[in-house]
């Protein structure tokens, strides 16, 4: 009796098929061959069990579809229509054209650690060190690869053997299930909890340092806030306690607000906290600062230098690309051109302008489907956007956009997987496109993407997951 597995085509034969040759040219030999081998193995097992195997054409088609459906090997540009300006899942702050140009230049060979005048080795962070001190009023400043890294490094270098005093109301969990107690422990530092969840006073910190705590940490609350019967010591009170005990006061500012702004009324301004006496502050570069992912430590020169010289600092340092983008972003502040950074341009756009854009977009996408049964109703709607990125929890920005009534899950998926990719939000079973974070120059692309997604709904049937 013949072996049923002999009916399964040989790999070499399939590799000669024109469609497979084209797939190898587009996607590379390894992923195509690996997927083919897996499909052939499944077919042989099916044949051995007496099952029916696909014909050769169907098998090749399924393999090529699987190769096409592989996750993208590079990041995909996205139109952010969520209404969250600093969307962590979408990369937070978009970079300015100047920062992108600087990043592109730095992709080549640059003077990262050499003084071109003397030919000697230079300081790696020279392009950002002086701008940061000028903009913040700090004696010294240093950057690492993100805000959490800056906090860990500061704790490692400055907290000492007695541990760090932290209010119980600030033992927060931030994105990705990272918790402050875990971050403190990962820095090799003892956590000394003080106060209660809702009320912590200066005398709680004073008792902790008198009992041996060797640093004070105030944590940015990130994505939540407490109201009602609550109390937190002022900056002046914490500075007084730290100075009296001769311990560093580490102030985690989170978002990196360099200039006060009406859209972020409750966010701490870096220069104000340093002027108030914080020993060192730590903050992010890719939130309200509007630059690339980075974590910045600024403050007293001796303490910043201890952070810079800590063995962990080398593992956390910035690469040349982010160094260049951060330097270009800081330059915008020094030139009084920060209003042109994407995050602030988005925040400052007048809602009347957003509504006019929404009306034009609604008119352009109305009637996009050839099948009236799936053609969604289009409505211009008033919305509330947020800064995001853990900034100003509870604060909103008036916005406007377009709401599409129809098969919401299917339409949202079509938008996310289209070209360009559009990420909306779903509210009350409608797809909502908030324009607050969409640059005006992307309106044409957004219209095209929505029209294409609606048209696709008219050519496909099935459940919302189709």
ZIQUIZI-V706786 format. One record per residue. N is the residue number from 1. SS is DSSP state (A for helix, B for strand, O for the rest). Layout:
# ZIQUIZI-V706786
{{N:SS} {N:SS}}
This chain:
# ZIQUIZI-V706786
{{1:O} {2:O} {3:O} {4:A} {5:A} {6:A} {7:A} {8:O} {9:O} {10:O} {11:A} {12:A} {13:A} {14:A} {15:A} {16:O} {17:O} {18:A} {19:A} {20:A} {21:A} {22:A} {23:A} {24:A} {25:A} {26:A} {27:A} {28:O} {29:A} {30:A} {31:A} {32:A} {33:A} {34:A} {35:A} {36:A} {37:A} {38:A} {39:A} {40:A} {41:A} {42:A} {43:A} {44:A} {45:A} {46:A} {47:A} {48:A} {49:O} {50:O} {51:O} {52:O} {53:O} {54:O} {55:O} {56:A} {57:A} {58:A} {59:A} {60:A} {61:A} {62:A} {63:A} {64:A} {65:A} {66:A} {67:A} {68:A} {69:O} {70:O} {71:O} {72:O} {73:O} {74:O} {75:O} {76:O} {77:O} {78:B} {79:B} {80:B} {81:O} {82:O} {83:O} {84:B} {85:B} {86:B} {87:O} {88:A} {89:A} {90:A} {91:O} {92:O} {93:O} {94:O} {95:O} {96:O} {97:A} {98:A} {99:A} {100:A} {101:A} {102:A} {103:A} {104:A} {105:A} {106:A} {107:O} {108:O} {109:O} {110:O} {111:O} {112:O} {113:O} {114:B} {115:O} {116:O} {117:O} {118:O} {119:O} {120:O} {121:B} {122:O} {123:O} {124:O} {125:O} {126:A} {127:A} {128:A} {129:A} {130:A} {131:A} {132:A} {133:A} {134:A} {135:A} {136:A} {137:O} {138:O} {139:O} {140:B} {141:B} {142:B} {143:B} {144:B} {145:O} {146:O} {147:A} {148:A} {149:A} {150:A} {151:A} {152:A} {153:A} {154:A} {155:A} {156:A} {157:A} {158:A} {159:O} {160:O} {161:O} {162:O} {163:O} {164:B} {165:B} {166:B} {167:B} {168:A} {169:A} {170:A} {171:O} {172:O} {173:B} {174:B} {175:A} {176:A} {177:A} {178:B} {179:B} {180:A} {181:A} {182:A} {183:A} {184:A} {185:A} {186:A} {187:O} {188:O} {189:O} {190:O} {191:B} {192:B} {193:B} {194:B} {195:O} {196:O} {197:O} {198:O} {199:B} {200:O} {201:O} {202:A} {203:A} {204:A} {205:A} {206:A} {207:A} {208:A} {209:A} {210:A} {211:O} {212:O} {213:O} {214:O} {215:B} {216:B} {217:B} {218:B} {219:O} {220:O} {221:O} {222:O} {223:O} {224:O} {225:O} {226:O} {227:O} {228:O} {229:O} {230:O} {231:B} {232:O} {233:O} {234:O} {235:A} {236:A} {237:A} {238:A} {239:A} {240:A} {241:A} {242:A} {243:A} {244:A} {245:A} {246:O} {247:O} {248:B} {249:B} {250:B} {251:B} {252:B} {253:B} {254:B} {255:O} {256:O} {257:B} {258:O} {259:O} {260:O} {261:O} {262:A} {263:A} {264:A} {265:O} {266:O} {267:O} {268:O} {269:B} {270:A} {271:A} {272:A} {273:A} {274:A} {275:A} {276:O} {277:O} {278:O} {279:O} {280:B} {281:B} {282:B} {283:B} {284:B} {285:O} {286:O} {287:O} {288:O} {289:O} {290:O} {291:O} {292:O} {293:O} {294:O} {295:B} {296:B} {297:B} {298:B} {299:B} {300:O} {301:A} {302:A} {303:A} {304:A} {305:A} {306:A} {307:A} {308:A} {309:A} {310:O} {311:A} {312:A} {313:A} {314:A} {315:A} {316:A} {317:B} {318:O} {319:O} {320:A} {321:A} {322:A} {323:A} {324:A} {325:A} {326:A} {327:A} {328:A} {329:A} {330:A} {331:A} {332:A} {333:A} {334:A} {335:O} {336:O} {337:O} {338:A} {339:A} {340:A} {341:O} {342:A} {343:A} {344:A} {345:A} {346:A} {347:A} {348:A} {349:O} {350:O} {351:A} {352:A} {353:A} {354:A} {355:A} {356:A} {357:A} {358:A} {359:A} {360:A} {361:A} {362:A} {363:A} {364:A} {365:A} {366:O} {367:O} {368:O} {369:O} {370:O} {371:O} {372:O} {373:O} {374:O} {375:O} {376:O} {377:B} {378:B} {379:B} {380:B} {381:B} {382:B} {383:B} {384:B} {385:B} {386:B} {387:B} {388:B} {389:O} {390:O} {391:B} {392:O} {393:O} {394:O} {395:O} {396:O} {397:B} {398:B} {399:B} {400:B} {401:B} {402:B} {403:B} {404:B} {405:B} {406:O} {407:O} {408:A} {409:A} {410:A} {411:A} {412:A} {413:A} {414:A} {415:A} {416:A} {417:O} {418:O} {419:O} {420:O} {421:B} {422:B} {423:B} {424:O} {425:B} {426:B} {427:B} {428:O} {429:O} {430:B} {431:B} {432:B} {433:B} {434:B} {435:O} {436:O} {437:O} {438:O} {439:O} {440:A} {441:A} {442:A} {443:A} {444:A} {445:A} {446:A} {447:A} {448:A} {449:A} {450:A} {451:A} {452:A} {453:A} {454:A} {455:A} {456:A} {457:A} {458:O} {459:O} {460:O} {461:O} {462:O} {463:O} {464:O} {465:O} {466:O}}
